[in-house]
Amino acid sequence: MKVFFASLGCDKNLVDTEVMLGKLIENGHSITNNEIEADVIVVNTCCFIHDAKEESINTILEMAEYKKTGVCKALIVTGCLAERYKEDITKEIEEVDALFGTTSYGDIISVLEEVLKGNKHTLFRDIDYSPEPYNNRVNTTGGYSTYIKIAEGCDKHCTYCIIPSLRGKFRSVPMEVVLEEAQILAQKGIKELILVAQDTSAYGIDIYDRFALPELLTKMCQIKELDWIRVLYCYPEQITDELIEVMKNEPKICKYIDIPIQHASDEILRKMGRRTSQDELRTVINKLRTNIPGIAIRTTLITGFPGETQEEHIECVKFVEEMKFERLGVFTYSKEPGTPAAKLKNQVPEKTKKSRRDVIMALQQEIVFKHNVEMEGKLVDVLIEGKIPEENVYVGRTYMDAPNVDGYIFVNSPEEMISGDIVKVKVSYAKEYDLIGDRVYEYSK
């Protein structure tokens, strides 16, 4: 069968998609990027917030049309939306031939076999089930950087978040399994591994009774083919001195950390079910910057959480102004049925949520631009990702930039470079979110 995949949502979802692609190819199927010629279409859905839910539904409906206009014999839906709304999808979208949940992606072959027999099929394992390890996934990022999922699920139960009820309790992937996958990916040419989970900083607490992320990182740094290791999604209360020490001393670990703090008002943080206060956030951020000079800290914030006052919003703005995060994203609060926050009084109007988001993003643009200006004249390592032929310029990322969420650096080079090269670049010019620079061969300033 020719199979087309629509993978939506987060990078954890993308890893699941890559596992399914690997299993399909291993079993003799082929992958196509053209929906019209696909015999089977699979939609791996997301429903973390309202916009993601809407995108998933629209994609399913769009793909359903190919059962009428293309050669599609089967439409399969998986992921978080399938897990959350299985009954609704079965009832409302008759074109869907199979549904399977967030812990059943390893069963893609058996699901496909059933629908090709003409059977409607559903498969929902316990959400606390841990899929069997699989090390022959397909790299869909198309470059020399990819994600590695080190845990499933989450135990935090923030009041706005539906994830624990869709992805189950926190389950670390055993260290030997992670390291084996990392080694295989590195041998396939991956230069940058990005560690992801709902909560990477909790890695190991469930199976080793300790925060084992520092140990995992130390062992991963011994994989000689890897050049960069990047860590996303660390909860601030779990950023230990040991983790900071490893990040500081291991040259392969990018001096970059993603810490989603969500807000800075103690009252809003309490209502969110977060486990840190503003002072504690300030302490961990200052500790990171003191111990790891040049570290780039990324965070995310939510505006318009139920009951958020203008004063609490201003408090958050002032905290952003004080902390000057190198990278920051803002979401408006999404009222998700089934979460404690959805039942709270004083829901904030959508217009107010968006205006507060825009205020923070405007401030962040100024912060990033000032930071970029300070980079002018400095030497940085750059991972080359491609070339813009018409402009004869290369596109890459510094250690300060994760793929798809952060900025780029555009590099002029007198010599040909290939994707995957890590080269020295002197920053010559700063833009709002991006940098421009020239490749250099002499490392003297």
N, C-alpha and C positions, 0 to 999 in steps of 0.2 A: 504494500500500500504506500501511496505518497501521502505524507502527513504534514499538515501545516499547524504551527503552534502560534498562539497569541499569548504571550506571557506578560501579565500586568502586575503592578504593585512593586513590592520591595525587592531588594537584592537576595533576601532569603528565599523568596518565591522563585527568583531566577535560578538559584542553585537547584531547587526542586525540578524546574523545567529542564535544566541541563541533564539531570539524572534520567528523566523520562526520555529525552532525546537519545541518550546513550543506549538505553535499554531497547528502544525501537530499532535503532541502527544495528545493534548486536543481534536482533532477531530478524534481520533481513528486510526491514522496511526502509524507505528513503524519506528524506526531509525536503520539503519544498518551501520556498518563500513566496509562492504564488497561490493565493486562496482558490483561484479559478480552477487550477489543475489538481487540487488536493482531493484525494479519495476520503480522507479523514481530517477533520479539524478539531483541535484540542484548544480550549480556552482555560488558562490557569489564572484564576480570578483573585481580586483583592476586594476587601470591604472595610478597610481600617477606618476610613472617614466617608462622609456622604459623597464627596466627589469621586472617590475611588469606587464606591458602590455603583454610582451612576455610570462610570466608564465601563465597569465590568458588564452591567446589564446591556448597555448599548452595544458592546462588542459581541456579546452572545447573540443578540438580535441581528446584528450585521452579518455575523458568520452563518446564522440560520438561513439567510437568503441564498447562500451558495448551494443549499440542498435543492433549491429550485432552479438557480441559474447556472450552476457549475456541475461538476461530476461528483460532488460530495455525497458519500453514502452514509456517513455517521458524524454526528456532532457530540463531542465529549466535553463536559465541564467539570473542572476540579478547582481546588484552592479554597480560600477563605469564604467567598460568597456561596460556594456549593455547600460548605460545612454549615454555614449559618442559615441559609434559606433553602435547604434541600426540598422541603415540602412545597414551598412556593414555586420553585423552578420547575419541579415535576408537574405541578398543576397548571402553571401559566404558560410555559414554553414547551409545547408538545414536540417541537423539532429536536429537542435535546434527547439523545439516545442513551447517554450514560452520565451518571454523576458519581464522583468519588471525592472523599474528604482530604483534609490536610495531612493525614498520616498514611494515606493510601497511595501516594504517588509511585511507590515502588511496585505497585500492582498494575501498572499501565498496560502490560502485555495481556494479562488475563482479562482486563476490562475490554480491550480492543477485540480480543477473540470472541467475547460474548456478543458485542454489538454487531460484529461482522456475520454472526449467525442469524442476525435479525432480531435479537432479544434486547429489550429495554433492560438496563442494568444499573444497579446502585451498589456502592461499596463504601461503607463508613466504619473504619476501625475505631477503637477507643482512642480518644484524643491524646491520651498519655502513652500511646504506643510509640516505640522508637523504630523507624524503618531500618531495615538491614543495610549495613555499609555497602557502598557501590563506588568503585573507583575508575569507571570508564565513562564519565560524563562528558558531554560535548561543551566546549568553550564557545559560548555565543557572543562574548564581548568582542571577539574578532581581533584581539590584540595580545599584548604581553602582560596583561593585568587581569586578575579574576578574583572572585570571592570564594572563601572557604567557610562553611557553616560549622561552628564549633559547639552549638547547643540548639535544642528545640524548646519551644514553650517559654513560659514566664511565670514566676511566683509573686511578682510585685503587686498585681491587682490595683493599679492606679484607677481612680474612680471614673475616669473618662474613657478607659481603654477596654475594648472587647477582646483583645488578643488571647488572654488566658482561657477564655471559653471556646476559642476556635483552635488554638494551638496546644492547649494542655499545660500541664505543670512543667517546670524547668527540668530539662534532661540534658546533661552534658554528654557530648560524644567522647568516648574513651580516648585518652591521649594518644595511644598507639595507633588508633584508627585515623585521627586527625593528621598525625605525622606521616603516616603512610600515604594518605591522599595528597598532602603537601609535597612529598617527595615525587610522587607520580606527576603532579601538575608541573613541578619545576623541571622534571626531565622532559616534559613536552614543550618546554620553552617559555613558561611563565616566569616573568621577572619580578612582578609585584603581586603578593598575596594579601588580600584584604580580609581580616577576620571579622565575621559577622555572627550575630545571634540577637535575640530580643534583648539580651543582657549579657554581653561578653565578660563583664567584670565579675560575674558570679560563677564563671567557669570553674568546674571541679567541686563546688561546695556540696553537691548532691552525691557524688560518687567517691570523692576523696576527703570529704569533711574539711576542706580548706579552699581558699581562693587559689587556684592552681594556674591562673593565666600567666603569671611571671615565669613559672617553670615551663609552660608550653611555649612561650615566646623564646625563652633561652634555647630550648631544644630545636625550635624551628630555625633559629639563626644559624644552626650548624649545617643546614642544607646549603651546600656550596653554590648551587645554581641560582638560588634566590638572591636578589639584590635589595629589594624593598619589602618590608612587612608593615602593614598599616592596621590600626585597631579602631573599630567603630563601636558605638553604642555602649559606653561605660557609664554605669550609675555612679554619681559623685561620691556617695558614702562608701563605695567599695574600691576606691582608688587608693590602694595601700602604698606605704613607703617602699615595699618590695617591688611593686609594679613600677613606681616612679624610678627606682634605682635601675631596674632592667632597661626601661626605655631610655634612660640617660646613657647607659654604658654600652648598649648593643648598637653598633653602627648601622646594622641592617634595618633596625626599627625606625620607621619614619617618625620624626619629632612632631607628631600630629596625633590628636586624640579627639574623638567625638563624645561629648558629654551632654546629652539632652536634659537640660535643667527644667524646661517647660515654663517657669515663672520665677519671679524674685520676691514677691510678697509672701511673707510668712503665712498669712491667713489663706491666701489662695493655694499655696503649697500644701497646707494642712488639708484643705478641702479636696485637693487632687489626690490625696493619699501618698504624697511624696514623703521621703524620709530625711530630707535635709532642710535646714533653715537658710535664710539669706546669708547669715554670718558663716555658716558651715560651707556654703558654696564659695564664698569669698576666700575662705581659708584654703580650700583645696585648689582653687584656681591660682592663688598666689604661690602655693607650695609647688605646683607644677612649673610655674614660670621661674621661680627662684632656682629650682633644681635642674631644669632642662632649658637653658637659654635658647631662645629662638623657636620654642614650641608653638605650633599653630593649634589653637583650640577652637573646635567647631561646636556649636550648640543649636538647639531648636527651642522655640517658645510657642506658647498657645495664647492667643488673645481672645477675650470675650468668654472666658470660663464663667459658668453661672455665678452670679453675684459679684463679679469683678466690677469694682467702682472705678471712677475716673482717677481717684487718688492712688488706687492700687496699680492701675495702668501706668501712671506717672512714675510710681516707685520702680516698676519694671524698666521703664525707659531710662531712668537715672542709673539703674544698675548696669544696663547695657553700655551707657555712656562711660561709666566708671571702669568697667571690665575691659572694654574695647576688644571684644572677641574678634579673632582673625577671620572667622567664618561663622555665619549665622543664618538660619532659616526661620520663618514664622508661619504657623498654621493658624487659621481661625478655628475656634472650638466647634466641633461637630457633635451634635446631640445624638448619641448612639443608643437605641433601645436596648434594654437589658443591662445597662451600666448604671451604677449608683448616681453618677453626675446627671444623668438624664432626668432623674426624679427631683433634682434640686430646684428650689424656687428662684425667682429673679433671673430667668434665662435672658441673656443679653441679645438685643436686636442684631440681625445680620449686618446691617449697615454700620453699626457701632463696632462690631468685631473687625470688619474690613478696614475701617478708618484707623483703628488702633494698630492693626497689622501694618498699614501703610506708613504710619508714623515711625514705627520701629525700623522698618526696612529702609526708609529714607535716611534715618540716622546711621544705620549699618553701612549704607553705601558710602557715606562720608568717612566712616571709620576705615573701611577697606581701602578707599582711595588714598587716605593719608598713609596707611600702612604700605601700600604699593609704592607710593612716592619715596618712602624711606628705603625701599628695596633698590632704587636706582643706583647703579654703580657697583652693586654687590654681585659676587659669583655664586651661582646656585647649580646644583645637579638637576638635570631635566630628563625625564623619561619621554622619549620621542614617540608620538602616537600616529603620526601621519604627516601628509604634505598637502598644501593648497597649491596645485600646479599653476593656476592662473596668476597667483601672486608670488610664486617661487619662494614660499615661506613654509617652514615646518611648524607643526602644532605639538605641544607637549605639556607636561605637568611637572610642577616642582613637588617636593615633599609636603608642601602646604596645601595641596589640592587633591582631594579624592575624586575619582571619576564620576561624572554625571551630576554632581551637586556643587562643585566648586569651580574655580576659574581655570584659565589656560595661560600658557606663555607661548608667544609666537616667536619663532627663532629664525634668524637669518644665518645661513651657513654657506661658505664658499665651496664646501665639498658636500657630496651626496651623503645623506644619512638615511638609515632604515629604521622602521618601527621596531621598538624594543631597545634601541641604543639608549644608554644613559650618558649624557655629555655635559661638559661644563659650559655654562652660559653666563655672560655678563649682562645684567639687566640694564637696558638703556632708556626705557620709557615706561611710564605707568598709565594704565587706563582705569576706568571705574572698577572693574572686577578682574581684568586681565593684565598681563605684562608683555612687553616686547623686549627681545634681547638678541645678542649676537654670540654665536659659538666662539669659544676661545680655546687656544691650545697651550698658551702660556698661563700658568696658574698664579703668577705674581699679580698683585693688585696694582 
